[in-house]
Amino acid sequence: MTGRKIFLNTDEMPRKWYNILADIKMNPPLGPDGNPIGPEALAPVFPMNLIEQEVSTERWIDIPEPVLDVYSIWRPSPLVRALALEKALDTPAKIYFKDESVSPPGSHKPNTAVAQVYYNKEFGIERICTETGAGQWGSALSFACSQFGLECKVFMVRISFDQKPYRKSMMAAWGGECVPSPSMATKAGQEALSKDPNTPGSLGIAISEAIEAAVGDETGKTRYSLGSVLNHVMLHQTVIGLEAKKQLEKVGDYPDVVIGCAGGGSNFAGVAFPFVRDKINGKQIDIYPVEPAGCPTLTRGPFVYDHGDTARYTPMLPMHSLGHTFVPPPIHAGGLRYHGMAPTVSQLVAEGIAEPKSVTQVSAYDAGVLFARTEGIIPAPETTHAIAGAIEEAKKAKEEGKEKVILFNYSGHGLLDLAAYDKYFAGEIHNIEMSDEDLQSSEEVFKDFPTPEALKSR
Ligand SMILES: Cc1ncc(COP(=O)(O)O)c(C=O)c1O
């Protein structure tokens, strides 16, 4: 029998994160007046130690010992050779996936949640507010807060709050408080509800609510935390790709193709950035973020300056965006329903280092079910997008007769997403694509903002 899993020992876990800001040039975030903002502008929102990490250009950053200690609950995560999927596809390609579903909340999200809570605690913060789409981030942050003894409040996008009630139970088990967004507790929530009382909500609105709740706490002991998009979140996730690289070395392989699904960009960044560094240094690798056709931020949204949230509380970030007021259609991959994309991932796409792809909702579920019936584990709806991307590459390898090595990130399990699978089996999952008219009208909101191109020539 051929072994499927490649393990590392605890003492082989990476002890430093890789910071891509050492290797690419980025445009700065802009304040309301259109001028670059300094770190101090973010101080009411994040603790200063995380802000320093956000702007650091040091290539390697030490993972603190208490973070490594919590990581060791589930890390190093296994790298798995998808032998049964390869057989079903009759492909000469080798398919490997990095299994991030083995964490207590069931996804990659605690890689940054644990780090962020640790730095907040070090800074003297006692309470953290956040938003969550599918509920994975809210449960990851609740888990991390319970490890370090902080309070956690989560604004959960209404459609997911209704579709995924057990995520709320997980948050409660770890002591987190979860409310549906939009809520009447914040100005941003009230405004969204006054525009549409039946809105499914969006990550953009929930982010506004969580920032407002954090900044509005007069004790000064509350901060906001974001589960994706920002540089420090991408940094913490690189533990995924760094481990995967060591594991592949153990079996003498190196990827020709690296794939991750992309919502705000963090699990994609986690698996891909350590390989992006190799690509910048001359290696030939295809690097694909895969997103839903219903929320095509990278594949159809332009590279612009835009806000990360609907109420425009965040600075303007240089990123691919569908517009901060865009409420994505209620696709089941809740964690991929975000109008923007991490500036670092957007920059790699703008430079042609990463090439985005999109898949339809039905083909993502087709891929997820094939995966469940071959590899045995049931993926999160978000993760099915990466699987669809890997299957496409494996089929291409068969056509070309090439023994390619494909690596993708298995960002989370779908055991709390079974209602969506039921809909798929009942033929009730349909493809939703964004029309050109919708795209054009959603772009109206940033048409007067500076563009990253214009900023370069200032
Ligand atoms: C399982 C899973 N994968 C992927 C994502 C997308 O987020 P990101 O693009 O930041 O990895 C989410 C977000 O909630 C998720 O829960």
The ligand as a Gaussian input file, in Angstrom:
#p B3LYP/6-31G(d) Opt

LIG

0 1
 C      -13.156000      27.103000       4.574000
 C      -12.881000      28.466000       4.041000
 N      -12.089000      28.584000       2.966000
 C      -11.829000      29.790000       2.425000
 C      -12.381000      30.949000       2.935000
 C      -12.098000      32.253000       2.251000
 O      -11.326000      33.142000       2.967000
 P       -9.847000      33.518000       2.522000
 O       -9.897000      33.881000       1.075000
 O       -9.434000      34.629000       3.400000
 O       -9.031000      32.302000       2.757000
 C      -13.202000      30.881000       4.070000
 C      -13.761000      32.098000       4.664000
 O      -14.553000      32.092000       5.556000
 C      -13.454000      29.607000       4.624000
 O      -14.241000      29.483000       5.696000

